[in-house]
Protein backbone atom coordinates (compact mmCIF):
# COMPACT_ATOMS: atom_id res chain seq x y z
CA UNK A 1 0.00 0.00 0.00
CA UNK A 2 1.41 3.38 -1.02
CA UNK A 3 1.60 6.37 1.33
CA UNK A 4 -1.27 7.98 -0.60
CA UNK A 5 -3.48 4.92 -0.13
CA UNK A 6 -2.53 4.80 3.56
CA UNK A 7 -3.53 8.45 3.82
CA UNK A 8 -6.96 7.74 2.34
CA UNK A 9 -7.43 4.79 4.70
CA UNK A 10 -6.47 6.98 7.66
CA UNK A 11 -8.87 9.74 6.62
CA UNK A 12 -11.64 7.15 6.30
CA UNK A 13 -10.93 5.64 9.71
CA UNK A 14 -11.04 9.11 11.27
CA UNK A 15 -14.33 9.79 9.45
CA UNK A 16 -12.85 12.77 7.63
CA UNK A 17 -14.26 11.35 4.38
CA UNK A 18 -17.11 8.98 3.55
CA UNK A 19 -16.62 5.46 2.15
CA UNK A 20 -17.89 6.74 -1.21
CA UNK A 21 -15.32 9.55 -1.24
CA UNK A 22 -12.59 7.09 -0.28
CA UNK A 23 -13.57 4.80 -3.16
CA UNK A 24 -13.48 7.73 -5.58
CA UNK A 25 -10.03 8.78 -4.37
CA UNK A 26 -8.70 5.24 -4.67
CA UNK A 27 -10.15 4.89 -8.16
CA UNK A 28 -8.56 8.20 -9.15
CA UNK A 29 -5.24 6.93 -7.81
CA UNK A 30 -5.53 3.81 -9.96
CA UNK A 31 -6.19 5.85 -13.09
CA UNK A 32 -2.86 7.65 -12.60
CA UNK A 33 -0.81 4.44 -12.61
CA UNK A 34 0.21 5.14 -16.20
CA UNK A 35 1.88 8.34 -15.05
CA UNK A 36 3.96 6.55 -12.43
CA UNK A 37 7.32 7.44 -14.05
CA UNK A 38 6.51 11.13 -13.56
CA UNK A 39 5.27 10.44 -10.05
CA UNK A 40 8.53 8.69 -9.23
CA UNK A 41 10.40 11.74 -10.50
CA UNK A 42 8.25 14.49 -8.95
CA UNK A 43 6.63 12.87 -5.89
CA UNK A 44 8.52 9.65 -5.12
CA UNK A 45 7.37 9.48 -1.50
CA UNK A 46 3.77 8.98 -2.68
CA UNK A 47 4.80 5.83 -4.57
CA UNK A 48 6.26 4.17 -1.46
CA UNK A 49 4.70 2.81 1.68
CA UNK A 50 5.01 5.12 4.66
CA UNK A 51 7.58 2.87 6.33
CA UNK A 52 9.78 2.78 3.21
CA UNK A 53 9.46 6.54 2.74
CA UNK A 54 10.50 7.09 6.36
CA UNK A 55 13.49 4.79 5.90
CA UNK A 56 14.47 6.66 2.73
CA UNK A 57 14.11 10.00 4.54
CA UNK A 58 16.40 8.81 7.35
CA UNK A 59 18.92 7.55 4.79
CA UNK A 60 18.96 10.94 3.07
CA UNK A 61 19.43 12.67 6.43
CA UNK A 62 22.43 10.44 7.18
CA UNK A 63 23.87 11.11 3.73
CA UNK A 64 23.52 14.85 4.29
CA UNK A 65 25.49 14.49 7.52
CA UNK A 66 28.18 12.55 5.69
CA UNK A 67 28.41 15.09 2.86
CA UNK A 68 28.55 17.97 5.33
CA UNK A 69 31.54 16.42 7.09
CA UNK A 70 33.28 15.10 3.98
CA UNK A 71 32.81 18.06 1.62
CA UNK A 72 32.66 20.91 4.19
CA UNK A 73 29.09 21.73 3.13
CA UNK A 74 26.49 23.64 5.12
CA UNK A 75 22.79 22.93 4.57
CA UNK A 76 22.03 26.07 6.52
CA UNK A 77 18.34 26.64 5.89
CA UNK A 78 15.28 25.12 4.29
CA UNK A 79 16.63 25.65 0.76
CA UNK A 80 20.29 26.58 1.28
CA UNK A 81 23.52 24.80 0.35
CA UNK A 82 26.92 26.46 0.85
CA UNK A 83 30.47 25.25 0.43
CA UNK A 84 32.77 26.16 3.30
CA UNK A 85 36.49 26.55 3.81
CA UNK A 86 36.70 24.64 7.09
CA UNK A 87 35.36 21.37 8.47
CA UNK A 88 31.80 21.68 9.79
CA UNK A 89 31.59 20.81 13.51
CA UNK A 90 29.27 17.96 14.51
CA UNK A 91 27.09 20.31 16.55
CA UNK A 92 26.55 22.57 13.56
CA UNK A 93 25.73 19.60 11.34
CA UNK A 94 23.13 18.42 13.84
CA UNK A 95 21.54 21.88 14.00
CA UNK A 96 21.36 22.02 10.20
CA UNK A 97 19.48 18.70 10.18
CA UNK A 98 17.09 19.94 12.87
CA UNK A 99 16.47 23.12 10.90
CA UNK A 100 15.48 21.09 7.87
CA UNK A 101 13.46 18.13 9.08
CA UNK A 102 11.49 19.11 12.19
CA UNK A 103 11.34 22.86 11.54
CA UNK A 104 10.86 22.92 7.78
CA UNK A 105 8.36 20.07 7.95
CA UNK A 106 6.56 21.81 10.79
CA UNK A 107 6.32 25.03 8.79
CA UNK A 108 4.88 23.23 5.77
CA UNK A 109 2.38 21.33 7.93
CA UNK A 110 1.29 24.41 9.90
CA UNK A 111 0.76 26.48 6.76
CA UNK A 112 -1.25 23.67 5.17
CA UNK A 113 -3.57 23.61 8.19
CA UNK A 114 -4.13 27.36 7.88
CA UNK A 115 -5.18 26.82 4.26
CA UNK A 116 -7.62 24.05 5.16
CA UNK A 117 -5.57 20.88 4.76
CA UNK A 118 -6.53 17.64 6.47
CA UNK A 119 -3.26 15.92 5.68
CA UNK A 120 -1.10 13.80 7.97
CA UNK A 121 2.11 15.15 9.48
CA UNK A 122 4.00 12.02 8.43
CA UNK A 123 3.19 12.69 4.76
CA UNK A 124 4.75 16.14 5.02
CA UNK A 125 7.72 14.66 6.87
CA UNK A 126 8.56 12.11 4.18
CA UNK A 127 7.75 14.53 1.36
CA UNK A 128 10.12 17.20 2.60
CA UNK A 129 12.69 14.59 3.61
CA UNK A 130 12.75 12.80 0.27
CA UNK A 131 12.90 16.08 -1.67
CA UNK A 132 16.20 16.81 0.09
CA UNK A 133 17.95 14.42 -2.28
CA UNK A 134 18.07 17.24 -4.83
CA UNK A 135 19.98 19.39 -2.33
CA UNK A 136 22.48 16.59 -1.76
CA UNK A 137 23.11 16.34 -5.48
CA UNK A 138 23.50 20.12 -5.67
CA UNK A 139 26.12 19.98 -2.92
CA UNK A 140 27.93 17.11 -4.67
CA UNK A 141 27.97 18.94 -8.02
CA UNK A 142 29.23 22.14 -6.42
CA UNK A 143 31.95 20.33 -4.49
CA UNK A 144 33.14 18.40 -7.54
CA UNK A 145 33.23 21.21 -10.08
CA UNK A 146 33.67 24.46 -8.17
CA UNK A 147 37.18 25.43 -7.08
CA UNK A 148 37.65 25.18 -3.35
CA UNK A 149 36.62 28.53 -1.85
CA UNK A 150 39.27 30.51 -0.02
CA UNK A 151 38.73 32.96 2.78
CA UNK A 152 37.99 36.50 1.55
CA UNK A 153 38.47 35.41 -2.07
CA UNK A 154 35.26 35.12 -4.12
CA UNK A 155 35.07 32.62 -6.93
CA UNK A 156 35.69 34.02 -10.44
CA UNK A 157 32.17 34.17 -11.95
CA UNK A 158 33.28 33.15 -15.45
CA UNK A 159 35.55 30.23 -14.62
CA UNK A 160 34.81 26.94 -16.40
CA UNK A 161 34.11 25.19 -13.10
CA UNK A 162 31.60 27.82 -12.03
CA UNK A 163 29.76 27.72 -15.36
CA UNK A 164 29.65 23.92 -15.47
CA UNK A 165 28.48 23.67 -11.86
CA UNK A 166 25.75 26.22 -12.59
CA UNK A 167 24.51 24.16 -15.52
CA UNK A 168 24.25 21.14 -13.22
CA UNK A 169 22.90 22.88 -10.13
CA UNK A 170 20.08 24.90 -11.70
CA UNK A 171 18.12 21.86 -12.98
CA UNK A 172 18.62 20.19 -9.60
CA UNK A 173 17.28 23.30 -7.88
CA UNK A 174 14.20 23.27 -10.11
CA UNK A 175 13.74 19.55 -9.51
CA UNK A 176 13.98 20.00 -5.75
CA UNK A 177 11.35 22.76 -5.76
CA UNK A 178 9.10 20.64 -7.99
CA UNK A 179 9.36 17.72 -5.57
CA UNK A 180 8.52 19.98 -2.64
CA UNK A 181 5.51 21.34 -4.53
CA UNK A 182 4.08 17.99 -5.60
CA UNK A 183 4.66 16.39 -2.20
CA UNK A 184 2.98 19.41 -0.59
CA UNK A 185 0.12 18.99 -3.05
CA UNK A 186 -0.40 15.31 -2.28
CA UNK A 187 0.13 15.62 1.48
CA UNK A 188 -2.18 18.61 1.92
CA UNK A 189 -4.89 17.77 -0.59
CA UNK A 190 -5.05 21.46 -1.51
CA UNK A 191 -5.77 22.48 -5.08
CA UNK A 192 -5.79 25.51 -7.36
CA UNK A 193 -5.35 28.90 -5.70
CA UNK A 194 -5.07 27.59 -2.15
CA UNK A 195 -2.40 25.14 -3.28
CA UNK A 196 -0.31 27.73 -5.13
CA UNK A 197 -0.56 30.43 -2.47
CA UNK A 198 -0.19 27.93 0.37
CA UNK A 199 2.99 26.49 -1.13
CA UNK A 200 4.55 29.93 -1.58
CA UNK A 201 3.73 30.85 2.02
CA UNK A 202 5.05 27.48 3.25
CA UNK A 203 8.38 27.91 1.46
CA UNK A 204 8.84 31.44 2.80
CA UNK A 205 7.83 30.39 6.32
CA UNK A 206 10.19 27.40 6.25
CA UNK A 207 13.12 29.54 5.10
CA UNK A 208 12.45 32.24 7.71
CA UNK A 209 11.94 29.77 10.58
CA UNK A 210 15.03 27.72 9.74
CA UNK A 211 17.23 30.81 9.37
CA UNK A 212 15.96 32.30 12.63
CA UNK A 213 16.58 29.00 14.42
CA UNK A 214 20.17 28.75 13.16
CA UNK A 215 20.91 32.40 13.89
CA UNK A 216 19.57 32.20 17.46
CA UNK A 217 21.18 28.86 18.32
C-alpha positions as CSV (number, residue, x, y, z in Angstrom):
1,X,0.0,0.0,0.0
2,X,1.4,3.4,-1.0
3,X,1.6,6.4,1.3
4,X,-1.3,8.0,-0.6
5,X,-3.5,4.9,-0.1
6,X,-2.5,4.8,3.6
7,X,-3.5,8.5,3.8
8,X,-7.0,7.7,2.3
9,X,-7.4,4.8,4.7
10,X,-6.5,7.0,7.7
11,X,-8.9,9.7,6.6
12,X,-11.6,7.1,6.3
13,X,-10.9,5.6,9.7
14,X,-11.0,9.1,11.3
15,X,-14.3,9.8,9.5
16,X,-12.9,12.8,7.6
17,X,-14.3,11.4,4.4
18,X,-17.1,9.0,3.5
19,X,-16.6,5.5,2.1
20,X,-17.9,6.7,-1.2
21,X,-15.3,9.6,-1.2
22,X,-12.6,7.1,-0.3
23,X,-13.6,4.8,-3.2
24,X,-13.5,7.7,-5.6
25,X,-10.0,8.8,-4.4
26,X,-8.7,5.2,-4.7
27,X,-10.2,4.9,-8.2
28,X,-8.6,8.2,-9.2
29,X,-5.2,6.9,-7.8
30,X,-5.5,3.8,-10.0
31,X,-6.2,5.9,-13.1
32,X,-2.9,7.6,-12.6
33,X,-0.8,4.4,-12.6
34,X,0.2,5.1,-16.2
35,X,1.9,8.3,-15.0
36,X,4.0,6.6,-12.4
37,X,7.3,7.4,-14.1
38,X,6.5,11.1,-13.6
39,X,5.3,10.4,-10.1
40,X,8.5,8.7,-9.2
41,X,10.4,11.7,-10.5
42,X,8.3,14.5,-8.9
43,X,6.6,12.9,-5.9
44,X,8.5,9.7,-5.1
45,X,7.4,9.5,-1.5
46,X,3.8,9.0,-2.7
47,X,4.8,5.8,-4.6
48,X,6.3,4.2,-1.5
49,X,4.7,2.8,1.7
50,X,5.0,5.1,4.7
51,X,7.6,2.9,6.3
52,X,9.8,2.8,3.2
53,X,9.5,6.5,2.7
54,X,10.5,7.1,6.4
55,X,13.5,4.8,5.9
56,X,14.5,6.7,2.7
57,X,14.1,10.0,4.5
58,X,16.4,8.8,7.4
59,X,18.9,7.5,4.8
60,X,19.0,10.9,3.1
61,X,19.4,12.7,6.4
62,X,22.4,10.4,7.2
63,X,23.9,11.1,3.7
64,X,23.5,14.9,4.3
65,X,25.5,14.5,7.5
66,X,28.2,12.6,5.7
67,X,28.4,15.1,2.9
68,X,28.5,18.0,5.3
69,X,31.5,16.4,7.1
70,X,33.3,15.1,4.0
71,X,32.8,18.1,1.6
72,X,32.7,20.9,4.2
73,X,29.1,21.7,3.1
74,X,26.5,23.6,5.1
75,X,22.8,22.9,4.6
76,X,22.0,26.1,6.5
77,X,18.3,26.6,5.9
78,X,15.3,25.1,4.3
79,X,16.6,25.6,0.8
80,X,20.3,26.6,1.3
81,X,23.5,24.8,0.4
82,X,26.9,26.5,0.8
83,X,30.5,25.2,0.4
84,X,32.8,26.2,3.3
85,X,36.5,26.6,3.8
86,X,36.7,24.6,7.1
87,X,35.4,21.4,8.5
88,X,31.8,21.7,9.8
89,X,31.6,20.8,13.5
90,X,29.3,18.0,14.5
91,X,27.1,20.3,16.6
92,X,26.5,22.6,13.6
93,X,25.7,19.6,11.3
94,X,23.1,18.4,13.8
95,X,21.5,21.9,14.0
96,X,21.4,22.0,10.2
97,X,19.5,18.7,10.2
98,X,17.1,19.9,12.9
99,X,16.5,23.1,10.9
100,X,15.5,21.1,7.9
101,X,13.5,18.1,9.1
102,X,11.5,19.1,12.2
103,X,11.3,22.9,11.5
104,X,10.9,22.9,7.8
105,X,8.4,20.1,8.0
106,X,6.6,21.8,10.8
107,X,6.3,25.0,8.8
108,X,4.9,23.2,5.8
109,X,2.4,21.3,7.9
110,X,1.3,24.4,9.9
111,X,0.8,26.5,6.8
112,X,-1.2,23.7,5.2
113,X,-3.6,23.6,8.2
114,X,-4.1,27.4,7.9
115,X,-5.2,26.8,4.3
116,X,-7.6,24.1,5.2
117,X,-5.6,20.9,4.8
118,X,-6.5,17.6,6.5
119,X,-3.3,15.9,5.7
120,X,-1.1,13.8,8.0
121,X,2.1,15.1,9.5
122,X,4.0,12.0,8.4
123,X,3.2,12.7,4.8
124,X,4.7,16.1,5.0
125,X,7.7,14.7,6.9
126,X,8.6,12.1,4.2
127,X,7.8,14.5,1.4
128,X,10.1,17.2,2.6
129,X,12.7,14.6,3.6
130,X,12.8,12.8,0.3
131,X,12.9,16.1,-1.7
132,X,16.2,16.8,0.1
133,X,18.0,14.4,-2.3
134,X,18.1,17.2,-4.8
135,X,20.0,19.4,-2.3
136,X,22.5,16.6,-1.8
137,X,23.1,16.3,-5.5
138,X,23.5,20.1,-5.7
139,X,26.1,20.0,-2.9
140,X,27.9,17.1,-4.7
141,X,28.0,18.9,-8.0
142,X,29.2,22.1,-6.4
143,X,32.0,20.3,-4.5
144,X,33.1,18.4,-7.5
145,X,33.2,21.2,-10.1
146,X,33.7,24.5,-8.2
147,X,37.2,25.4,-7.1
148,X,37.6,25.2,-3.4
149,X,36.6,28.5,-1.9
150,X,39.3,30.5,0.0
151,X,38.7,33.0,2.8
152,X,38.0,36.5,1.5
153,X,38.5,35.4,-2.1
154,X,35.3,35.1,-4.1
155,X,35.1,32.6,-6.9
156,X,35.7,34.0,-10.4
157,X,32.2,34.2,-11.9
158,X,33.3,33.1,-15.4
159,X,35.6,30.2,-14.6
160,X,34.8,26.9,-16.4
161,X,34.1,25.2,-13.1
162,X,31.6,27.8,-12.0
163,X,29.8,27.7,-15.4
164,X,29.7,23.9,-15.5
165,X,28.5,23.7,-11.9
166,X,25.8,26.2,-12.6
167,X,24.5,24.2,-15.5
168,X,24.2,21.1,-13.2
169,X,22.9,22.9,-10.1
170,X,20.1,24.9,-11.7
171,X,18.1,21.9,-13.0
172,X,18.6,20.2,-9.6
173,X,17.3,23.3,-7.9
174,X,14.2,23.3,-10.1
175,X,13.7,19.5,-9.5
176,X,14.0,20.0,-5.8
177,X,11.4,22.8,-5.8
178,X,9.1,20.6,-8.0
179,X,9.4,17.7,-5.6
180,X,8.5,20.0,-2.6
181,X,5.5,21.3,-4.5
182,X,4.1,18.0,-5.6
183,X,4.7,16.4,-2.2
184,X,3.0,19.4,-0.6
185,X,0.1,19.0,-3.1
186,X,-0.4,15.3,-2.3
187,X,0.1,15.6,1.5
188,X,-2.2,18.6,1.9
189,X,-4.9,17.8,-0.6
190,X,-5.1,21.5,-1.5
191,X,-5.8,22.5,-5.1
192,X,-5.8,25.5,-7.4
193,X,-5.4,28.9,-5.7
194,X,-5.1,27.6,-2.2
195,X,-2.4,25.1,-3.3
196,X,-0.3,27.7,-5.1
197,X,-0.6,30.4,-2.5
198,X,-0.2,27.9,0.4
199,X,3.0,26.5,-1.1
200,X,4.5,29.9,-1.6
201,X,3.7,30.8,2.0
202,X,5.0,27.5,3.3
203,X,8.4,27.9,1.5
204,X,8.8,31.4,2.8
205,X,7.8,30.4,6.3
206,X,10.2,27.4,6.2
207,X,13.1,29.5,5.1
208,X,12.4,32.2,7.7
209,X,11.9,29.8,10.6
210,X,15.0,27.7,9.7
211,X,17.2,30.8,9.4
212,X,16.0,32.3,12.6
213,X,16.6,29.0,14.4
214,X,20.2,28.8,13.2
215,X,20.9,32.4,13.9
216,X,19.6,32.2,17.5
217,X,21.2,28.9,18.3
